[in-house]
Amino acid sequence: MHAMWKPQKFKYIYLLATFYVFTLTIPSASAVYWAFGDQLLNHSNAFSLLPRNGFRDAAVILMLIHQFITFGFACTPLYFVWEKVIGVHDTKSICLRALVRLPVVIPIWFLAIIFPFFGPINSAVGALLVSFTVYIIPALAHMLTYRTASARRNAAEKPPFFLPSWTAMYMNKFLLQFLDFQVDSITATAAS
């Protein structure tokens, strides 16, 4: 939502997220696959294969922190819709917004407790929905928005200087999204 109010800031956040993926996620996922690739076929949890020591405990704690942050990001659109329905979307009070979000969080946590080990379900849903919502829909929306020459001329963000045309930008976009899709599929398998 904030990216819609200040879209010029989104590109920096996306750049930082990409930097995070390339510096932390890819090396750790590659190392786990390299060391435990065959064993991961029979174990859905990669952490169970690591030796019990402080590094494994730190990795589990960091993964839990990651999951809490991701939960907040993933539920943000639902929070905004719920706040709009309740009528508190314009309030500045963080405490009131947190209180109003509880009816959204509690059923989700309840379902998570009921189904604690749903690796195959998670993999199927992730394979079907993540591809469309992260890669296909944004690319199609971008292409539909800038399909005419006048829309490309009037774009708020022009292609960077190292991409001389919109065609090169589309090729770059699809290449980066393909690489990101490959990384996400590797890390999702390593984390599950």
Salt bridges, closest charged atoms under 4 A:
GLU83 OE1 - ARG97 NH2 2.87
GLU83 OE2 - ARG101 NE 2.67
ASP90 OD2 - HIS89 NE2 3.50
GLU157 OE1 - LYS11 NZ 3.15
